[in-house]
């Protein structure tokens, strides 16, 4: 439950008298144990005041703050980000958890309040934002349901995927009311992992003006028969319950047509599945391998196993076939689509002006990475990592090893990187050649400048706004960002700063 959104969003942090008083100490004590045992504390902090997800002690609740509403939220969850706990907790146990939350909220310390304040989302700034290189304003473009990705059509229309399974269209600044009819949707039915997403990435063919192809990546639970088939196909994989499907099709008005499945492969969870085309119409896809979540495991596990698609960057031709120059095509038993391996959660992919592939990757408790991804190389997970175990158990430090690539940048502590975009637009000339990186835990938008494979500057452009999910450059040269709350934002330039006149002699 590490990346779960809270049941509630704290909107005020004072006047604890508005919170119901705690029930008996025994109820709260049992609730504290359940809060820790069920994994809630691993996400929302051991005291529910915030951890890798926001706090649960606010006074204004997103889905209702009375006991019945909170119990319903715990029991039924709020997909895709919060799974239901009704299959693990009885009604009496849920009441105990609520008692614990009430007791905590009624006895907040100054440290609790400060920690909770750090998780409060902030509205985008209304005025001019001054960065080291460019000045800009933030504009709201559209509001959608819980999203995952977006992509631009050459005419400026924007395609946005909603995780519940809808493909939306923003037509020159206006979100169309209806979703695309007939688009593949995926299905969350039967999913048991924390993040349950039916529709994920979207990509537009680089020669779209000629062929009209749009690509969607969706997920669904495998039937027992198909799961057995995938287990035979990938005997070393732990990922035989979920299936990722890449489908291509065309838009005719608001209808999906010419739909063709070009690739399918098992996945461990619906995390970090991002698609990106290069100029030669090769399609790159990042796949996760973060269960178990701990570094230091031996070789041959998941991301290190070349026979399975887990923990890899995969490379397909635009029709789903294997590129003949993929590095492991001739290796016996290897999955031929593998481009690079040893990845934990490759959450963002981008290509620079030279066509080189770059990636940001979520690590465990530290170890978030920026990688320059090269053909056939090993990026280390899980045998090499700068991260740590979530359960606090000591693991021998092993961040470097012969034959394993080191990240261009390692973040400690982890900001929970989400996507990366190489900027080559014209609207911000002093940002050309820079990378933009979105984060989820810190809710920041970062600008990263590299010199070769060395980071020389990291600047926070936006701070504690929201969980940034996807980034892209529009045909207008503006930088667009999509948040988990469904806000599509864009950074637009303002008039260049005038030089400060010299003081009179």
PAFIRO-268615 format. One record per residue (C-alpha): residue number from 0; residue in one letter; z, x, y. Coordinates in Angstrom, 1 decimal. Example, Ala and Ser with C-alpha at 12.3 -4.5 7.8 and 13.67 -1.06 7.14 Angstrom:
<dovexs>
seq type w u v
0 a 7.8 12.3 -4.5;
1 s 7.1 13.7 -1.1;
</dovexs>
This chain:
<dovexs>
seq type w u v
0 x 0.0 0.0 0.0;
1 x -0.4 3.0 2.3;
2 x -3.1 1.7 4.6;
3 x -2.0 -2.0 4.7;
4 x -1.9 -3.8 8.0;
5 x 1.5 -5.3 8.8;
6 x 2.5 -8.9 8.1;
7 x 3.4 -9.0 11.7;
8 x 2.4 -7.2 14.9;
9 x 5.4 -6.4 17.1;
10 x 4.7 -7.7 20.6;
11 x 8.2 -7.2 22.1;
12 x 10.8 -4.7 21.2;
13 x 13.9 -5.9 23.0;
14 x 16.3 -8.8 22.7;
15 x 17.1 -8.7 19.0;
16 x 19.0 -12.0 19.4;
17 x 15.7 -13.8 19.0;
18 x 15.6 -12.7 15.4;
19 x 17.5 -14.7 12.8;
20 x 20.8 -13.1 11.9;
21 x 21.0 -11.4 8.5;
22 x 22.1 -13.2 5.4;
23 x 24.7 -11.7 3.2;
24 x 24.9 -8.0 2.8;
25 x 24.2 -8.3 -0.9;
26 x 20.9 -10.1 -0.2;
27 x 19.8 -7.5 2.3;
28 x 20.8 -4.6 0.0;
29 x 18.8 -6.1 -2.9;
30 x 15.9 -6.6 -0.5;
31 x 16.1 -2.9 0.7;
32 x 15.7 -1.8 -2.9;
33 x 12.8 -4.1 -3.5;
34 x 11.1 -3.0 -0.3;
35 x 11.2 0.6 -1.6;
36 x 10.4 -0.2 -5.2;
37 x 7.3 -2.3 -4.5;
38 x 5.7 0.4 -2.4;
39 x 6.1 -1.5 0.9;
40 x 8.2 1.4 2.3;
41 x 5.4 3.9 1.5;
42 x 3.2 2.0 3.9;
43 x 5.5 0.6 6.6;
44 x 8.2 3.3 6.6;
45 x 11.5 3.5 4.7;
46 x 13.2 1.4 7.3;
47 x 10.2 -1.0 8.0;
48 x 9.9 0.5 11.5;
49 x 6.5 1.9 10.8;
50 x 5.0 4.7 8.7;
51 x 1.4 5.1 7.7;
52 x 1.1 1.4 8.7;
53 x 2.8 -0.5 11.6;
54 x 6.3 -1.9 11.6;
55 x 7.5 -5.2 10.2;
56 x 10.4 -5.7 12.7;
57 x 8.7 -7.3 15.7;
58 x 9.6 -10.5 17.3;
59 x 6.2 -12.1 17.4;
60 x 4.5 -12.4 14.0;
61 x 0.8 -12.5 13.4;
62 x 1.0 -15.1 10.6;
63 x 4.2 -16.9 11.6;
64 x 7.8 -15.4 11.8;
65 x 9.9 -18.2 10.2;
66 x 11.2 -17.6 6.7;
67 x 8.6 -19.8 5.0;
68 x 5.7 -18.1 6.8;
69 x 6.9 -14.6 6.0;
70 x 7.5 -15.6 2.4;
71 x 4.0 -17.0 2.2;
72 x 2.5 -13.8 3.6;
73 x 4.4 -11.7 1.1;
74 x 3.5 -14.0 -1.8;
75 x -0.2 -14.5 -1.0;
76 x -1.0 -11.5 1.1;
77 x -3.8 -11.2 3.7;
78 x -6.9 -9.8 2.2;
79 x -8.7 -7.4 2.4;
80 x -5.9 -5.3 3.7;
81 x -2.7 -6.7 2.3;
82 x -2.5 -7.6 -1.4;
83 x -0.4 -10.5 -2.6;
84 x 3.0 -9.7 -4.1;
85 x 3.7 -13.1 -5.7;
86 x 2.7 -11.7 -9.2;
87 x 5.5 -9.0 -8.8;
88 x 8.3 -10.7 -6.9;
89 x 10.1 -13.9 -7.7;
90 x 10.9 -16.4 -4.9;
91 x 14.5 -15.2 -4.9;
92 x 13.3 -11.6 -4.6;
93 x 11.0 -12.4 -1.7;
94 x 14.0 -14.1 0.0;
95 x 16.0 -10.9 -0.4;
96 x 13.2 -8.8 1.2;
97 x 13.2 -11.2 4.1;
98 x 16.9 -10.9 4.4;
99 x 16.5 -7.1 4.5;
100 x 13.9 -7.4 7.3;
101 x 16.1 -9.7 9.3;
102 x 19.1 -7.4 8.9;
103 x 17.0 -4.4 10.1;
104 x 15.5 -6.3 13.1;
105 x 19.0 -7.4 14.2;
106 x 20.3 -3.8 14.2;
107 x 17.5 -1.7 15.7;
108 x 18.4 1.7 17.0;
109 x 16.8 3.5 19.9;
110 x 14.9 5.6 17.5;
111 x 13.6 2.5 15.7;
112 x 12.4 1.0 19.0;
113 x 10.6 4.2 20.0;
114 x 9.0 4.4 16.6;
115 x 7.9 0.8 16.8;
116 x 6.5 1.3 20.3;
117 x 4.2 4.1 19.0;
118 x 2.5 1.5 16.7;
119 x 1.8 -1.0 19.4;
120 x -2.0 -1.4 19.9;
121 x -3.2 -1.0 23.5;
122 x -6.1 -2.8 25.1;
123 x -9.0 -0.6 26.0;
124 x -8.7 0.9 29.5;
125 x -10.2 -1.3 32.3;
126 x -11.1 1.5 34.7;
127 x -12.9 4.7 34.6;
128 x -11.8 7.1 31.9;
129 x -12.0 10.8 32.8;
130 x -12.7 13.2 30.0;
131 x -13.2 17.0 30.1;
132 x -16.9 16.6 30.2;
133 x -18.0 13.0 31.0;
134 x -16.6 9.9 32.8;
135 x -17.0 6.6 31.1;
136 x -15.9 3.0 30.9;
137 x -15.1 0.9 27.8;
138 x -16.9 -2.4 27.4;
139 x -16.3 -5.1 24.8;
140 x -19.6 -6.1 23.0;
141 x -18.6 -8.6 20.3;
142 x -15.7 -9.9 18.1;
143 x -16.1 -10.4 14.4;
144 x -14.0 -10.9 11.3;
145 x -12.4 -7.9 9.5;
146 x -15.3 -5.5 9.5;
147 x -16.4 -2.3 7.7;
148 x -19.6 -0.9 9.2;
149 x -22.4 -1.5 11.7;
150 x -25.9 -0.2 12.2;
151 x -28.6 -0.6 14.9;
152 x -32.1 -2.0 14.4;
153 x -34.7 -0.3 16.6;
154 x -35.0 -3.3 18.9;
155 x -31.2 -3.0 19.8;
156 x -29.9 -5.7 17.5;
157 x -26.7 -4.7 15.7;
158 x -25.9 -5.5 12.0;
159 x -22.2 -5.8 11.2;
160 x -20.7 -6.1 7.8;
161 x -17.5 -8.2 7.3;
162 x -15.4 -7.2 4.3;
163 x -15.2 -10.8 3.1;
164 x -18.9 -10.7 2.4;
165 x -20.9 -11.7 5.5;
166 x -23.6 -9.8 7.4;
167 x -23.5 -10.6 11.1;
168 x -26.0 -10.0 13.9;
169 x -25.4 -9.1 17.5;
170 x -28.6 -9.9 19.4;
171 x -28.6 -8.1 22.7;
172 x -24.9 -8.5 23.4;
173 x -24.5 -12.0 21.8;
174 x -22.9 -12.4 18.4;
175 x -24.9 -15.0 16.6;
176 x -22.8 -17.8 15.2;
177 x -24.3 -17.9 11.7;
178 x -24.3 -15.0 9.2;
179 x -27.5 -13.8 7.5;
180 x -28.5 -16.3 4.8;
181 x -29.0 -14.9 1.3;
182 x -27.6 -11.4 1.9;
183 x -25.8 -9.8 -1.0;
184 x -22.1 -10.4 -0.6;
185 x -20.1 -8.7 -3.4;
186 x -16.9 -10.4 -4.5;
187 x -13.2 -9.6 -4.2;
188 x -12.3 -11.9 -7.1;
189 x -10.3 -10.0 -9.7;
190 x -9.7 -7.0 -7.5;
191 x -6.1 -5.7 -7.8;
192 x -6.1 -2.6 -5.5;
193 x -4.6 -2.6 -2.0;
194 x -7.8 -2.8 0.0;
195 x -10.1 -5.5 -1.4;
196 x -13.5 -5.5 0.2;
197 x -16.6 -7.3 -1.0;
198 x -19.1 -5.9 1.6;
199 x -19.0 -2.4 2.9;
200 x -21.6 -0.1 4.4;
201 x -24.9 -0.9 6.0;
202 x -27.8 1.4 6.7;
203 x -31.3 1.0 8.3;
204 x -34.2 3.0 6.8;
205 x -35.4 5.7 9.2;
206 x -38.9 4.3 9.0;
207 x -37.7 0.7 9.6;
208 x -40.5 -0.1 12.1;
209 x -43.0 0.4 9.3;
210 x -41.2 -0.9 6.2;
211 x -38.4 -3.1 7.5;
212 x -35.8 -2.0 4.8;
213 x -32.1 -2.6 5.4;
214 x -29.5 -1.3 2.9;
215 x -26.2 -2.9 2.0;
216 x -23.4 -1.6 -0.2;
217 x -21.2 -4.2 -1.8;
218 x -18.5 -4.2 -4.5;
219 x -17.3 -6.5 -7.2;
220 x -15.0 -6.5 -10.3;
221 x -16.8 -5.7 -13.6;
222 x -16.8 -8.2 -16.4;
223 x -15.1 -6.8 -19.6;
224 x -18.5 -6.3 -21.2;
225 x -19.9 -4.4 -18.2;
226 x -16.6 -2.4 -17.9;
227 x -17.0 -1.3 -21.5;
228 x -20.6 -0.4 -20.8;
229 x -19.6 1.7 -17.8;
230 x -16.8 3.4 -19.8;
231 x -19.4 4.5 -22.4;
232 x -21.8 5.6 -19.6;
233 x -19.0 7.6 -17.9;
234 x -16.4 8.5 -20.5;
235 x -14.5 10.8 -18.2;
236 x -14.2 8.3 -15.3;
237 x -11.1 6.3 -14.4;
238 x -13.3 4.0 -12.3;
239 x -14.6 1.4 -14.7;
240 x -13.1 -1.8 -13.2;
241 x -15.1 -2.0 -9.9;
242 x -18.9 -1.6 -9.4;
243 x -20.6 -0.5 -6.2;
244 x -24.1 -2.0 -5.7;
245 x -26.7 -0.7 -3.2;
246 x -29.2 -3.4 -2.4;
247 x -32.2 -3.2 0.0;
248 x -33.9 -6.1 1.6;
249 x -35.6 -7.3 4.8;
250 x -34.7 -9.7 7.6;
251 x -37.0 -12.7 8.3;
252 x -35.2 -14.4 11.2;
253 x -31.7 -14.8 9.9;
254 x -32.7 -14.8 6.2;
255 x -32.4 -11.9 3.7;
256 x -35.6 -11.5 1.7;
257 x -37.3 -9.1 -0.7;
258 x -33.8 -8.2 -2.2;
259 x -33.8 -5.4 -4.7;
260 x -30.9 -3.6 -6.4;
261 x -31.7 0.1 -6.2;
262 x -28.4 1.7 -7.5;
263 x -25.1 0.8 -9.2;
264 x -22.2 3.0 -10.1;
265 x -18.5 2.4 -10.9;
266 x -15.9 3.1 -8.1;
267 x -12.1 3.5 -8.2;
268 x -11.5 1.4 -5.0;
269 x -13.3 0.0 -2.0;
270 x -12.4 2.9 0.2;
271 x -14.6 5.6 1.9;
272 x -18.0 4.2 0.8;
273 x -20.2 5.1 3.7;
274 x -24.0 5.3 3.6;
275 x -26.1 7.6 5.8;
276 x -29.9 8.4 5.8;
277 x -31.4 11.7 6.7;
278 x -34.8 12.0 8.4;
279 x -36.5 12.4 5.0;
280 x -35.2 9.1 3.8;
281 x -32.6 10.5 1.5;
282 x -29.6 8.2 1.3;
283 x -26.1 9.8 1.1;
284 x -23.1 7.9 -0.1;
285 x -19.5 9.1 -0.2;
286 x -17.3 7.9 -3.1;
287 x -13.4 8.1 -3.3;
288 x -11.1 9.7 -5.9;
289 x -7.6 9.2 -4.7;
290 x -5.7 7.8 -7.7;
291 x -3.6 9.5 -8.6;
292 x -3.0 10.5 -5.0;
293 x -1.4 13.9 -5.5;
294 x -2.8 17.4 -5.0;
295 x -2.4 20.2 -7.4;
296 x -3.9 18.6 -10.5;
297 x -5.9 20.7 -12.9;
298 x -9.7 21.1 -13.1;
299 x -11.8 18.4 -14.8;
300 x -10.0 15.6 -13.1;
301 x -12.2 13.0 -11.4;
302 x -13.6 14.6 -8.3;
303 x -14.0 17.9 -10.2;
304 x -15.9 16.3 -13.1;
305 x -19.6 16.5 -12.7;
306 x -20.3 13.8 -15.3;
307 x -18.8 11.0 -13.1;
308 x -19.6 9.7 -9.6;
309 x -15.9 9.7 -8.5;
310 x -14.9 11.9 -5.5;
311 x -18.5 12.9 -4.6;
312 x -21.2 12.8 -2.0;
313 x -24.1 11.2 -3.8;
314 x -27.8 11.5 -2.8;
315 x -30.5 9.0 -3.6;
316 x -34.1 8.5 -2.7;
317 x -34.8 5.4 -0.7;
318 x -35.9 3.5 -3.8;
319 x -32.8 4.5 -5.8;
320 x -34.4 7.3 -7.8;
321 x -33.0 10.8 -8.2;
322 x -34.3 13.4 -5.6;
323 x -35.8 16.2 -7.6;
324 x -34.0 18.9 -5.5;
325 x -30.5 17.5 -6.1;
326 x -28.3 20.4 -7.3;
327 x -27.3 19.2 -10.7;
328 x -30.5 17.5 -11.9;
329 x -31.0 20.1 -14.6;
330 x -27.4 20.4 -15.7;
331 x -26.7 18.8 -19.0;
332 x -24.3 15.9 -18.8;
333 x -24.0 15.9 -15.0;
334 x -24.5 12.8 -12.9;
335 x -27.9 13.6 -11.3;
336 x -27.1 12.0 -8.0;
337 x -24.3 14.4 -7.1;
338 x -24.9 16.4 -3.9;
339 x -21.4 17.8 -3.5;
340 x -18.1 17.3 -5.2;
341 x -14.3 17.7 -4.9;
342 x -13.9 15.0 -2.3;
343 x -10.8 12.7 -2.0;
344 x -11.9 10.0 0.4;
345 x -15.1 10.9 2.3;
346 x -14.6 8.2 4.9;
347 x -17.4 9.2 7.4;
348 x -20.8 10.9 7.2;
349 x -23.1 12.1 9.9;
350 x -26.1 14.5 10.3;
351 x -26.5 17.0 13.1;
352 x -29.7 17.8 15.0;
353 x -30.6 20.4 12.4;
354 x -30.3 17.8 9.6;
355 x -27.1 19.3 8.2;
356 x -24.6 16.8 6.7;
357 x -21.0 16.6 8.0;
358 x -18.1 14.6 6.7;
359 x -14.5 13.6 7.6;
360 x -12.2 13.0 4.7;
361 x -8.7 11.5 4.3;
362 x -6.1 13.7 2.7;
363 x -2.7 12.9 1.4;
364 x 0.2 13.3 3.9;
365 x -1.7 16.0 5.8;
366 x -5.0 17.5 4.7;
367 x -7.4 15.2 6.6;
368 x -10.6 17.3 6.8;
369 x -13.8 17.9 8.7;
370 x -16.3 19.4 6.3;
371 x -19.8 20.9 6.7;
372 x -21.2 19.5 3.4;
373 x -23.7 21.7 1.7;
374 x -25.7 21.3 -1.5;
375 x -23.9 21.7 -4.7;
376 x -20.6 23.0 -3.3;
377 x -17.0 22.2 -4.4;
378 x -14.7 20.9 -1.7;
379 x -11.6 21.3 -3.8;
380 x -9.9 17.9 -4.4;
381 x -7.5 17.6 -6.3;
382 x -7.0 21.3 -7.3;
383 x -7.0 22.5 -3.7;
384 x -5.6 20.6 -0.7;
385 x -3.6 21.2 2.5;
386 x -1.9 17.8 2.0;
387 x 1.3 16.9 0.2;
388 x 2.6 14.3 -2.3;
389 x 3.6 10.9 -0.9;
390 x 6.7 10.8 -3.0;
391 x 8.1 14.0 -1.6;
392 x 8.2 15.9 -4.8;
393 x 7.5 19.6 -4.3;
394 x 4.2 21.0 -5.4;
395 x 3.3 24.7 -5.4;
396 x 1.1 25.4 -2.4;
397 x -2.5 26.0 -3.4;
398 x -4.7 25.5 -0.4;
399 x -7.2 28.2 -1.2;
400 x -9.1 29.2 -4.3;
401 x -12.2 31.2 -5.1;
402 x -15.3 29.0 -5.4;
403 x -13.9 26.2 -3.3;
404 x -15.0 25.5 0.3;
405 x -12.4 25.4 3.1;
406 x -12.6 22.6 5.7;
407 x -14.0 23.4 9.1;
408 x -10.9 21.7 10.4;
409 x -7.7 20.4 8.8;
410 x -5.4 17.9 10.5;
411 x -1.7 18.1 10.1;
412 x -0.2 15.6 10.4;
413 x -2.9 13.3 9.2;
414 x -4.4 10.9 11.8;
415 x -6.2 9.0 9.0;
416 x -9.7 9.8 9.9;
417 x -12.2 7.0 9.5;
418 x -15.7 7.9 10.6;
419 x -17.7 10.7 12.3;
420 x -20.7 10.5 14.6;
421 x -22.8 13.4 15.8;
422 x -23.9 12.7 19.4;
423 x -27.5 13.4 20.3;
424 x -28.0 10.7 22.9;
425 x -29.2 10.9 26.5;
426 x -26.6 8.8 28.3;
427 x -23.9 11.5 28.1;
428 x -25.7 14.8 28.4;
429 x -22.5 16.9 28.4;
430 x -21.5 15.4 25.1;
431 x -24.7 16.3 23.3;
432 x -24.0 18.3 20.2;
433 x -20.4 17.1 19.9;
434 x -18.8 15.0 17.2;
435 x -16.9 11.8 17.6;
436 x -14.1 11.1 15.1;
437 x -12.2 7.8 14.8;
438 x -8.7 7.6 13.4;
439 x -6.7 4.7 11.9;
440 x -3.1 5.9 11.9;
441 x -3.1 7.3 15.4;
442 x -5.8 4.8 16.6;
443 x -7.5 7.5 18.6;
444 x -11.1 8.3 19.3;
445 x -11.5 12.1 19.3;
446 x -14.3 14.4 20.6;
447 x -14.7 17.5 18.5;
448 x -16.7 20.5 19.6;
449 x -17.8 23.2 17.1;
450 x -19.3 26.6 17.3;
451 x -21.1 27.1 14.0;
452 x -18.3 26.2 11.5;
453 x -15.5 26.8 13.9;
454 x -13.8 24.1 15.9;
455 x -13.4 25.2 19.5;
456 x -12.1 21.9 21.2;
457 x -10.5 18.6 20.2;
458 x -10.1 16.1 23.0;
459 x -8.6 12.6 22.7;
460 x -10.9 10.2 24.6;
461 x -9.0 7.0 23.7;
462 x -5.4 6.9 22.6;
463 x -3.6 4.3 20.4;
464 x -6.3 1.6 21.0;
465 x -6.8 0.3 17.5;
466 x -7.7 1.4 14.0;
467 x -11.3 2.7 14.5;
468 x -13.4 1.9 11.5;
469 x -17.0 2.9 12.3;
470 x -18.9 4.8 15.0;
471 x -22.5 5.0 15.9;
472 x -24.8 5.9 18.8;
473 x -26.9 3.1 20.1;
474 x -30.6 3.2 21.1;
475 x -29.3 3.1 24.7;
476 x -27.4 6.4 24.1;
477 x -24.0 4.7 24.4;
478 x -21.3 5.4 21.9;
479 x -20.2 2.3 20.0;
480 x -17.0 1.9 18.0;
481 x -15.9 -0.8 15.6;
482 x -12.2 -1.5 15.0;
483 x -10.3 -3.1 12.1;
484 x -9.5 -6.0 14.5;
485 x -13.2 -6.8 14.7;
486 x -13.8 -5.5 18.2;
487 x -17.1 -3.8 18.8;
488 x -16.6 -1.6 21.8;
489 x -19.0 0.8 23.6;
490 x -18.5 3.7 25.9;
491 x -20.9 3.6 28.9;
492 x -21.4 6.3 31.6;
493 x -20.4 6.0 35.2;
494 x -21.9 7.9 38.1;
495 x -21.4 11.6 37.8;
496 x -18.4 13.1 39.5;
497 x -19.1 14.6 42.9;
498 x -17.9 18.2 43.4;
499 x -14.7 18.4 45.5;
500 x -15.7 19.7 49.0;
501 x -14.3 23.0 50.0;
502 x -11.4 23.0 52.4;
503 x -12.3 23.9 56.0;
504 x -11.6 27.4 57.0;
</dovexs>
